[in-house]
Amino acid sequence: MLQRPRIACSHSRLAILIAIGAAVALTSVAAAGAKAPPKLKINPIFTYNKPDRTQHLYACAKKEGKVVFYTSSSAVTSALLPVWQKTYPGVTLEVFQSTTLPTKIPQEAAAGQHNFDVFGDTLGNLGRDAKYFQPIWTPRLKDLRPYLSKPYYAAYAGFIEGLVYNPNVTSPAAIPHTWKDLLLPKWTGKLYMGVDTGTAGFIGLLDRTYGDTYVSQLAKQVRVQQTSGRGIADEVIAGTVPIGLNVSSSYHKTNYIDKGAPIRWFPLDPVAGFYQAASIAKGAPHPCGAALLVDWLLSKTGAQPAWKLLGNTSPFKGEPLMPYDLKATSPPFTIPTHWNVYMTTNPSFYKGYKNYQTALSAWQKLIQTEFLGG
């Protein structure tokens, strides 16, 4: 089987690697005599930076009437849309939620269609460059963690992937403590995994850490379902799934801490992490609304409080990785003392591949051949 680049995981400390991005930043050219790349031209609507920026964009957006948001997150409609409507009456936020956007956007572009304004999805699933998007600017770029903003995107929320169990079905004392524990015979057919935007990076991390043989062995243990991590979490809550893999830590907050549902999230070292980011469409039909929406997604008084309530990882410097205390809400022995989070779009993570999209393609093929039987 093809050997893929590996990364070494240190178990001596909690190494939060958050340097995210694709190779789209403007960089200096090392070759002698080479010309610097031309400066990107940003729509002046986006760069308006007077004290009345929000009011200015809002007034313009009301004239446009609406803004169209393409996203894979179901939380936007349920948790964020009401906040937007209350904050910006007169500007309709049309949300198109789907996991097929990395395919839909290229198809629309090829047909010359300009149907959306802002794309908000996991970094890496679609190239964030001039092919489909335009350079952006928003006042909060300076507050983001390093490499969470590039000319064509700004990250607004993150999540980390782990395992979940129902304590009424699976005893906390019985849950696995390492990734290799999943290969024990007692877990055969009791591990369930969905396939969504985070699955390729999740499997990529395991492949790079433990190798092809481990992934092949794990595939024999796992039952794959054509659903998302959210769907797997729901089955765990219902008691029909003993252990769910590749599930966001946010569900521990929204389902257990907030609602008391029988679900607990726990990490195995190493842990895969992801960030969602906003990009403005190259042919955005509502540019003022697009700029207003990007500002709002990053605003301390806009969408950010909602993201925290949903248990999402903050994109801002100095803020904790998780917006709740995991150890205080789980049996202490189920949470590792030290665990390392690898943000999968960190350039060091996909080292050995041309770019993150190339790495994703390799990992998606691995999922198809090993887990889906094709």
Sine and cosine of phi, psi and omega as CSV:
sin_phi,cos_phi,sin_psi,cos_psi,sin_omega,cos_omega
0.00,0.00,0.56,-0.83,-0.04,-1.00
-0.86,0.51,0.79,-0.62,0.04,-1.00
-0.99,0.12,0.74,-0.67,-0.05,-1.00
-0.95,-0.31,0.36,-0.93,0.01,-1.00
-0.84,0.54,0.56,-0.83,-0.02,-1.00
-0.92,-0.39,0.36,-0.93,0.19,-0.98
-0.80,-0.59,0.51,-0.86,0.03,-1.00
-0.99,-0.10,0.72,-0.69,-0.02,-1.00
-0.97,-0.25,0.87,-0.50,0.05,-1.00
-1.00,0.09,0.72,-0.70,0.00,-1.00
-0.96,-0.27,0.18,0.98,-0.09,-1.00
-1.00,0.00,-0.22,0.98,-0.02,-1.00
-0.35,-0.94,0.24,-0.97,0.04,-1.00
-1.00,0.08,0.99,-0.14,-0.08,-1.00
-0.99,-0.14,0.98,-0.18,0.01,-1.00
-1.00,0.02,0.97,-0.25,-0.02,-1.00
-0.99,-0.12,0.95,-0.33,-0.14,-0.99
-0.87,-0.49,0.20,0.98,0.00,-1.00
-0.97,0.23,0.98,-0.22,-0.12,-0.99
-0.94,-0.35,0.52,-0.85,0.21,-0.98
0.43,-0.90,0.38,-0.92,0.14,-0.99
-0.99,-0.14,0.18,-0.98,-0.08,-1.00
-0.99,0.15,0.94,0.35,0.00,-1.00
-0.86,-0.51,-0.02,1.00,-0.04,-1.00
-0.96,0.29,0.45,-0.89,0.11,-0.99
-0.96,0.28,0.81,-0.59,-0.01,-1.00
-0.79,-0.62,0.38,-0.92,0.06,-1.00
-0.97,0.24,0.49,-0.87,-0.03,-1.00
-0.99,-0.11,0.82,-0.57,-0.10,-0.99
-0.97,0.23,-0.50,0.87,-0.08,-1.00
-0.88,0.47,0.72,-0.70,-0.02,-1.00
-0.88,0.48,0.72,-0.69,0.05,-1.00
0.99,0.14,-0.09,1.00,-0.01,-1.00
-0.96,0.29,0.56,-0.83,0.01,-1.00
-1.00,0.08,0.59,-0.81,0.06,-1.00
-0.93,0.36,0.54,-0.84,0.01,-1.00
-0.90,0.43,0.50,-0.87,-0.02,-1.00
-0.90,0.44,0.55,-0.84,0.01,-1.00
-0.93,0.37,0.73,-0.69,-0.02,-1.00
-0.93,0.36,0.64,-0.77,0.04,-1.00
-1.00,-0.09,0.88,-0.48,-0.01,-1.00
-0.98,-0.20,0.69,-0.72,0.03,-1.00
-0.80,0.60,0.82,-0.57,-0.02,-1.00
-0.86,0.50,-0.34,0.94,0.10,-1.00
-0.87,0.50,-0.62,0.79,-0.05,-1.00
-0.97,0.24,-0.51,0.86,-0.13,-0.99
-1.00,-0.03,-0.01,1.00,0.06,-1.00
-0.83,0.57,0.85,-0.53,-0.15,-0.99
-0.71,-0.70,0.59,0.81,0.08,-1.00
-1.00,0.06,0.25,-0.97,-0.05,-1.00
-0.83,0.56,-0.42,0.91,-0.02,-1.00
-1.00,-0.10,0.43,0.90,-0.08,-1.00
-0.79,0.61,-0.76,0.65,-0.06,-1.00
-0.89,0.46,-0.72,0.69,0.01,-1.00
-0.90,0.44,-0.62,0.78,0.01,-1.00
-0.88,0.47,-0.76,0.65,-0.01,-1.00
-0.92,0.39,-0.61,0.79,-0.01,-1.00
-0.90,0.44,-0.69,0.72,0.01,-1.00
-0.88,0.48,-0.66,0.75,0.02,-1.00
-0.93,0.37,-0.67,0.74,-0.01,-1.00
-0.90,0.44,-0.58,0.82,0.04,-1.00
-0.89,0.45,-0.57,0.82,0.06,-1.00
-0.93,0.37,-0.59,0.81,0.04,-1.00
-0.94,0.33,-0.53,0.85,0.10,-0.99
1.00,-0.08,-0.50,0.87,-0.04,-1.00
-0.32,-0.95,0.16,-0.99,0.13,-0.99
-0.61,-0.79,0.67,-0.74,-0.07,-1.00
-0.96,-0.30,0.82,-0.57,-0.07,-1.00
-0.91,-0.42,0.88,-0.47,0.10,-0.99
-1.00,-0.08,0.82,-0.57,-0.03,-1.00
-0.46,-0.89,0.41,-0.91,0.08,-1.00
-0.99,-0.11,-0.09,1.00,-0.08,-1.00
-1.00,0.05,0.86,-0.51,0.05,-1.00
-0.95,0.32,-0.31,0.95,-0.03,-1.00
-0.93,0.37,-0.39,0.92,-0.03,-1.00
-0.87,0.49,-0.73,0.68,-0.02,-1.00
-0.94,0.35,-0.68,0.73,-0.09,-1.00
-0.98,0.22,-0.63,0.78,-0.14,-0.99
-0.94,-0.34,-0.54,0.84,-0.11,-0.99
-0.99,-0.14,-0.56,0.83,-0.04,-1.00
-0.83,0.55,-0.71,0.71,0.03,-1.00
-0.87,0.49,-0.57,0.82,0.02,-1.00
-0.92,0.40,-0.69,0.72,0.03,-1.00
-0.87,0.49,-0.74,0.67,-0.05,-1.00
-0.87,0.49,-0.59,0.81,0.02,-1.00
-0.95,0.30,-0.57,0.82,-0.06,-1.00
-0.98,0.18,-0.63,0.77,-0.09,-1.00
-0.80,-0.60,0.91,0.41,0.07,-1.00
-0.88,0.48,0.62,-0.78,-0.03,-1.00
0.99,-0.13,-0.19,0.98,0.07,-1.00
-0.86,-0.51,0.98,-0.20,-0.03,-1.00
-0.95,0.32,0.79,-0.62,0.08,-1.00
-0.99,-0.14,0.96,-0.28,0.04,-1.00
-1.00,-0.03,0.88,-0.47,-0.04,-1.00
-0.96,-0.29,0.82,-0.57,0.13,-0.99
-0.93,-0.36,0.94,-0.33,-0.08,-1.00
-0.97,-0.26,0.84,-0.54,-0.02,-1.00
-0.29,-0.96,0.46,-0.89,0.10,-1.00
-1.00,-0.07,0.06,1.00,-0.03,-1.00
-0.98,-0.18,0.22,0.98,-0.09,-1.00
-0.88,0.48,-0.61,0.79,0.04,-1.00
-0.87,0.50,-0.32,0.95,0.09,-1.00
-0.99,-0.11,-0.64,0.77,-0.07,-1.00
-0.90,0.44,-0.69,0.72,-0.06,-1.00
-0.89,0.45,-0.74,0.67,0.07,-1.00
-0.87,0.48,-0.59,0.81,0.01,-1.00
-0.91,0.41,-0.68,0.73,0.02,-1.00
-0.91,0.41,-0.65,0.76,0.01,-1.00
-0.89,0.45,-0.66,0.75,0.01,-1.00
-0.90,0.44,-0.48,0.88,0.01,-1.00
-1.00,0.00,0.04,1.00,0.00,-1.00
0.96,0.30,0.39,0.92,-0.02,-1.00
-1.00,-0.08,0.64,-0.77,0.05,-1.00
-0.84,-0.54,0.99,0.13,-0.17,-0.99
-0.98,-0.19,-0.25,0.97,-0.07,-1.00
-0.75,-0.67,0.29,-0.96,0.01,-1.00
-0.95,-0.30,-0.73,0.68,-0.06,-1.00
-0.79,-0.62,0.70,-0.71,0.07,-1.00
-0.95,-0.30,0.84,-0.54,0.02,-1.00
-0.82,-0.58,0.96,-0.27,-0.07,-1.00
-0.43,-0.91,0.09,-1.00,-0.01,-1.00
-0.88,0.48,0.74,-0.68,0.03,-1.00
-0.86,0.51,0.69,-0.72,0.06,-1.00
0.97,-0.24,-0.36,0.93,-0.05,-1.00
-0.96,0.27,-0.31,0.95,0.04,-1.00
-0.47,-0.88,0.72,-0.70,-0.02,-1.00
-0.83,0.55,0.77,-0.63,0.02,-1.00
-0.99,-0.16,1.00,0.08,-0.03,-1.00
-0.53,-0.85,-0.21,-0.98,-0.12,-0.99
-0.94,0.33,-0.13,0.99,-0.03,-1.00
-0.91,0.42,-0.67,0.75,-0.04,-1.00
-0.84,-0.54,-0.17,0.98,-0.15,-0.99
-0.76,-0.65,0.23,-0.97,0.04,-1.00
-0.88,-0.47,0.44,-0.90,0.01,-1.00
-0.86,0.51,0.57,-0.82,-0.02,-1.00
-0.81,-0.59,0.25,-0.97,0.14,-0.99
-0.50,-0.86,0.63,-0.78,0.07,-1.00
-0.52,-0.85,0.56,-0.83,-0.11,-0.99
-0.85,0.53,-0.40,0.92,-0.10,-1.00
-1.00,-0.01,0.12,0.99,0.01,-1.00
-0.84,0.54,-0.61,0.79,-0.05,-1.00
-0.92,0.40,-0.34,0.94,-0.04,-1.00
-1.00,0.00,-0.19,0.98,-0.05,-1.00
-0.96,0.29,0.44,-0.90,0.10,-1.00
-0.86,0.51,0.41,-0.91,-0.02,-1.00
-0.81,0.59,0.68,-0.74,0.08,-1.00
0.94,0.35,0.22,0.97,0.09,-1.00
-1.00,-0.06,0.12,0.99,0.13,-0.99
-0.66,-0.75,0.62,-0.78,0.03,-1.00
-0.66,-0.76,0.10,-1.00,-0.02,-1.00
-0.82,0.57,-0.44,0.90,-0.11,-0.99
-0.91,-0.42,0.16,0.99,0.05,-1.00
-0.31,-0.95,0.33,-0.94,0.12,-0.99
-0.63,-0.77,0.82,-0.57,-0.02,-1.00
-0.97,0.25,0.63,-0.77,-0.04,-1.00
-0.82,-0.57,-0.28,0.96,0.01,-1.00
-0.29,-0.96,0.48,-0.87,0.00,-1.00
-0.73,-0.68,0.08,-1.00,0.05,-1.00
-0.38,-0.92,0.45,-0.89,0.05,-1.00
-0.86,-0.51,0.53,-0.85,-0.14,-0.99
-0.97,-0.25,0.69,-0.72,0.05,-1.00
-0.52,-0.85,-0.51,-0.86,-0.01,-1.00
-0.91,-0.41,0.44,-0.90,0.07,-1.00
-0.75,-0.66,0.47,-0.88,0.06,-1.00
-0.56,-0.83,0.32,-0.95,0.06,-1.00
-0.97,-0.23,0.91,-0.41,-0.06,-1.00
-0.90,0.44,-0.27,0.96,0.07,-1.00
-0.99,0.15,-0.26,0.97,-0.03,-1.00
-0.94,-0.34,-0.70,0.72,-0.02,-1.00
-0.88,-0.48,0.85,-0.52,0.00,-1.00
-0.90,0.43,0.70,-0.71,0.06,-1.00
-0.81,0.59,-0.53,0.85,-0.01,-1.00
-0.93,0.36,-0.29,0.96,-0.09,-1.00
-0.99,-0.15,-0.18,0.98,-0.10,-1.00
-0.92,0.40,0.46,-0.89,0.01,-1.00
-0.92,0.39,0.47,-0.88,0.00,-1.00
-0.92,-0.40,-0.22,0.98,0.06,-1.00
-0.65,-0.76,0.29,-0.96,0.04,-1.00
-0.89,0.45,-0.54,0.84,0.00,-1.00
-0.95,0.31,-0.38,0.93,0.08,-1.00
-0.88,0.48,-0.44,0.90,-0.03,-1.00
-0.91,0.41,-0.28,0.96,-0.02,-1.00
-1.00,0.07,-0.09,1.00,0.01,-1.00
-0.90,0.43,0.60,-0.80,-0.04,-1.00
-0.81,0.58,-0.52,0.86,-0.06,-1.00
-0.91,0.42,-0.29,0.96,-0.01,-1.00
-0.99,-0.15,-0.02,1.00,0.00,-1.00
-0.85,0.52,0.84,-0.54,0.01,-1.00
0.97,0.23,0.05,1.00,-0.02,-1.00
-0.94,-0.35,0.04,1.00,0.03,-1.00
-0.96,-0.28,0.79,-0.61,-0.05,-1.00
-0.85,-0.52,0.63,-0.78,-0.01,-1.00
-0.65,-0.76,0.70,-0.72,0.11,-0.99
-1.00,-0.04,0.06,-1.00,0.04,-1.00
-0.81,-0.58,0.94,-0.35,0.00,-1.00
-0.60,-0.80,-0.34,-0.94,-0.11,-0.99
-0.91,0.41,-0.35,0.94,-0.03,-1.00
-0.99,-0.15,-0.12,0.99,-0.14,-0.99
-0.91,0.41,-0.65,0.76,-0.05,-1.00
-0.89,0.46,-0.71,0.70,0.03,-1.00
-0.91,0.42,-0.60,0.80,0.01,-1.00
-0.89,0.47,-0.76,0.65,0.03,-1.00
-0.93,0.36,-0.57,0.82,0.04,-1.00
-0.86,0.51,-0.66,0.75,0.02,-1.00
-0.89,0.46,-0.70,0.71,0.01,-1.00
-0.91,0.41,-0.63,0.77,0.00,-1.00
-0.91,0.41,-0.67,0.75,-0.03,-1.00
-0.96,0.29,-0.43,0.90,-0.03,-1.00
-1.00,0.08,-0.73,0.69,-0.12,-0.99
-0.93,-0.36,-0.25,0.97,0.08,-1.00
0.99,-0.15,0.15,-0.99,-0.08,-1.00
-0.89,0.45,-0.63,0.78,-0.05,-1.00
-0.89,0.46,-0.67,0.74,0.02,-1.00
-0.88,0.48,-0.72,0.69,-0.02,-1.00
-0.87,0.50,-0.67,0.74,0.02,-1.00
-0.89,0.47,-0.65,0.76,0.02,-1.00
-0.93,0.37,-0.65,0.76,0.02,-1.00
-0.89,0.45,-0.62,0.78,-0.01,-1.00
-0.86,0.51,-0.51,0.86,0.01,-1.00
-0.97,0.26,-0.31,0.95,-0.02,-1.00
-1.00,-0.02,-0.40,0.92,-0.21,-0.98
-0.99,-0.15,0.62,-0.79,0.17,-0.99
-0.98,-0.21,0.89,-0.46,-0.04,-1.00
-1.00,-0.08,0.72,-0.69,0.05,-1.00
-0.86,-0.52,0.55,-0.83,0.01,-1.00
-0.99,0.16,0.94,0.34,0.03,-1.00
-0.54,-0.84,0.05,-1.00,0.00,-1.00
-1.00,-0.06,0.06,-1.00,0.12,-0.99
-0.86,0.51,-0.55,0.84,0.06,-1.00
-0.88,0.47,-0.67,0.74,0.00,-1.00
-0.90,0.43,-0.65,0.76,0.05,-1.00
-0.90,0.43,-0.66,0.75,0.03,-1.00
-0.86,0.50,-0.65,0.76,0.02,-1.00
-0.90,0.44,-0.62,0.79,0.02,-1.00
-0.94,0.35,-0.56,0.83,0.07,-1.00
-0.90,0.43,-0.70,0.72,0.03,-1.00
-0.88,0.48,-0.62,0.78,0.00,-1.00
-0.96,0.30,-0.22,0.98,0.03,-1.00
1.00,0.07,0.18,0.98,-0.03,-1.00
-1.00,-0.07,-0.17,0.99,0.00,-1.00
-0.80,-0.60,0.85,-0.53,-0.01,-1.00
-0.93,0.36,-0.75,0.66,-0.02,-1.00
-0.70,-0.71,0.78,-0.63,0.06,-1.00
-0.95,-0.32,0.73,-0.68,0.02,-1.00
-0.98,-0.21,0.38,-0.93,0.12,-0.99
0.86,0.51,0.78,0.63,-0.03,-1.00
-0.86,-0.52,0.66,-0.75,-0.06,-1.00
-0.92,0.39,0.62,-0.78,0.06,-1.00
-0.90,0.43,-0.30,0.96,-0.02,-1.00
-0.90,0.44,-0.46,0.89,-0.04,-1.00
-0.94,0.33,-0.41,0.91,0.11,-0.99
-0.89,0.46,-0.60,0.80,0.00,-1.00
-0.97,0.25,-0.81,0.59,-0.14,-0.99
-0.96,0.27,-0.51,0.86,-0.05,-1.00
-0.99,-0.15,-0.68,0.74,-0.03,-1.00
-1.00,0.02,-0.86,0.52,-0.06,-1.00
-0.89,0.46,-0.69,0.72,-0.07,-1.00
-0.99,0.15,-0.57,0.82,-0.15,-0.99
-0.87,-0.50,-0.15,0.99,0.01,-1.00
0.96,0.28,0.32,0.95,0.00,-1.00
-0.93,0.38,0.48,-0.88,-0.03,-1.00
-0.98,0.21,0.96,0.28,0.04,-1.00
-0.54,-0.84,0.67,-0.74,0.07,-1.00
-0.74,-0.67,0.67,-0.74,0.05,-1.00
-0.98,-0.20,0.63,-0.78,0.09,-1.00
-0.55,-0.84,0.52,-0.85,-0.02,-1.00
-0.99,-0.10,0.51,-0.86,0.26,-0.97
-0.91,-0.42,0.67,-0.74,-0.06,-1.00
-0.99,0.10,0.82,-0.57,0.10,1.00
-1.00,0.05,0.26,-0.97,-0.05,-1.00
-0.88,-0.47,0.66,-0.75,0.05,-1.00
-1.00,-0.01,0.68,-0.73,0.02,-1.00
-0.79,-0.61,0.42,-0.91,-0.08,-1.00
-0.63,-0.77,0.38,-0.93,0.14,-0.99
-0.78,-0.63,0.61,-0.80,0.14,-0.99
-0.99,-0.10,0.61,-0.79,-0.06,-1.00
-0.66,-0.75,0.45,-0.89,0.00,-1.00
-0.98,-0.19,0.69,-0.72,0.11,-0.99
-0.74,-0.67,0.58,-0.81,0.00,-1.00
-0.99,-0.11,0.76,-0.65,-0.05,-1.00
-0.86,0.51,0.58,-0.82,0.00,-1.00
-0.85,0.53,-0.62,0.79,0.01,-1.00
-0.93,-0.38,0.65,0.76,-0.05,-1.00
-0.80,0.60,0.86,-0.51,-0.02,-1.00
-0.96,0.27,-0.27,0.96,-0.02,-1.00
-0.75,-0.66,0.96,0.28,-0.11,-0.99
-0.89,0.45,-0.59,0.81,0.02,-1.00
-0.92,0.40,-0.69,0.72,0.04,-1.00
-0.89,0.45,-0.60,0.80,0.02,-1.00
-0.89,0.45,-0.73,0.68,0.02,-1.00
-0.89,0.45,-0.65,0.76,0.02,-1.00
-0.90,0.44,-0.65,0.76,-0.01,-1.00
-0.92,0.39,-0.67,0.74,0.02,-1.00
-0.89,0.45,-0.70,0.72,0.07,-1.00
-0.84,0.54,-0.70,0.72,-0.06,-1.00
-0.92,0.39,-0.62,0.79,0.02,-1.00
-0.88,0.47,-0.46,0.89,-0.03,-1.00
-0.98,-0.21,-0.04,1.00,-0.12,-0.99
-0.97,0.23,0.66,-0.75,0.06,-1.00
-0.91,0.40,-0.40,0.92,0.02,-1.00
-0.94,-0.35,0.09,1.00,0.00,-1.00
-0.96,-0.27,-0.94,-0.34,-0.08,-1.00
-0.99,0.14,-0.40,0.92,-0.10,-0.99
-0.84,0.53,-0.69,0.73,0.06,-1.00
-0.86,0.51,-0.59,0.81,0.02,-1.00
-0.92,0.38,-0.65,0.76,0.03,-1.00
-0.88,0.48,-0.63,0.77,0.00,-1.00
-0.92,0.40,-0.65,0.76,0.03,-1.00
-0.89,0.46,-0.47,0.88,0.01,-1.00
-1.00,0.09,0.00,1.00,0.04,-1.00
0.99,0.14,0.28,0.96,-0.04,-1.00
-0.99,0.16,0.43,-0.90,0.01,-1.00
-0.97,0.25,0.72,-0.69,-0.01,-1.00
-0.96,0.27,0.57,-0.82,0.06,-1.00
-1.00,-0.02,0.03,1.00,-0.17,-0.99
-0.99,-0.12,0.54,-0.84,0.01,-1.00
-0.84,0.54,0.66,-0.75,0.12,-0.99
0.99,0.15,-0.10,1.00,-0.01,-1.00
-1.00,-0.08,0.51,-0.86,-0.06,-1.00
-0.90,0.43,0.43,-0.90,-0.01,-1.00
-0.89,0.46,-0.67,0.74,0.01,-1.00
-0.89,-0.46,0.71,-0.70,-0.06,-1.00
-0.99,0.11,0.35,0.94,0.07,-1.00
-0.49,-0.87,0.26,-0.96,-0.05,-1.00
-1.00,-0.04,0.98,-0.21,-0.04,-1.00
-0.92,0.40,-0.69,0.72,-0.06,-1.00
-0.91,0.42,-0.50,0.87,-0.02,-1.00
-0.98,0.19,-0.19,0.98,-0.07,-1.00
-0.88,-0.48,0.21,0.98,0.02,-1.00
-0.65,-0.76,0.41,-0.91,0.13,-0.99
-0.82,0.57,0.81,-0.58,-0.11,-0.99
-0.80,0.60,-0.58,0.81,-0.07,-1.00
-0.96,0.29,-0.14,0.99,0.02,-1.00
-1.00,-0.01,-0.13,0.99,-0.04,-1.00
-0.92,-0.39,0.84,-0.54,0.01,-1.00
-0.86,0.51,0.55,-0.83,0.07,-1.00
-0.91,0.41,-0.65,0.76,0.02,-1.00
-0.78,-0.62,0.75,-0.66,0.10,-0.99
-0.51,-0.86,0.59,-0.81,-0.13,-0.99
-0.97,-0.26,0.75,-0.66,0.02,-1.00
-0.96,-0.27,0.82,-0.57,0.02,-1.00
-0.93,-0.37,0.94,-0.35,0.07,-1.00
-0.96,0.29,0.90,-0.43,-0.25,-0.97
-0.91,0.41,-0.35,0.94,0.03,-1.00
-1.00,-0.04,0.11,0.99,0.16,-0.99
-0.88,0.48,0.78,-0.62,-0.02,-1.00
-0.80,0.60,-0.54,0.84,0.01,-1.00
-0.93,0.36,-0.39,0.92,-0.02,-1.00
-0.96,0.29,-0.66,0.75,-0.03,-1.00
-0.98,-0.18,0.42,0.91,0.07,-1.00
-0.84,0.54,0.71,-0.70,-0.06,-1.00
0.97,-0.25,-0.25,0.97,0.10,-1.00
-0.94,-0.34,0.40,-0.92,-0.02,-1.00
-0.87,0.50,-0.69,0.73,0.02,-1.00
-0.32,-0.95,-0.01,-1.00,-0.06,-1.00
-0.92,0.40,-0.58,0.81,0.01,-1.00
-0.88,0.47,-0.63,0.78,0.04,-1.00
-0.90,0.43,-0.67,0.74,0.03,-1.00
-0.89,0.45,-0.68,0.73,0.01,-1.00
-0.87,0.50,-0.66,0.75,0.00,-1.00
-0.88,0.47,-0.65,0.76,0.02,-1.00
-0.91,0.42,-0.67,0.74,-0.03,-1.00
-0.95,0.31,-0.58,0.81,0.05,-1.00
-0.91,0.42,-0.61,0.80,0.06,-1.00
-0.91,0.42,-0.60,0.80,0.04,-1.00
-0.89,0.46,-0.66,0.75,0.04,-1.00
-0.89,0.46,-0.69,0.72,-0.03,-1.00
-0.89,0.46,-0.71,0.71,-0.08,-1.00
-0.98,0.22,-0.62,0.79,-0.09,-1.00
-1.00,-0.01,-0.65,0.76,-0.13,-0.99
-0.98,-0.19,-0.47,0.89,-0.07,-1.00
-0.96,-0.30,0.01,1.00,0.09,-1.00
0.94,0.35,0.45,0.89,0.01,-1.00
-0.59,-0.81,0.00,0.00,0.00,0.00
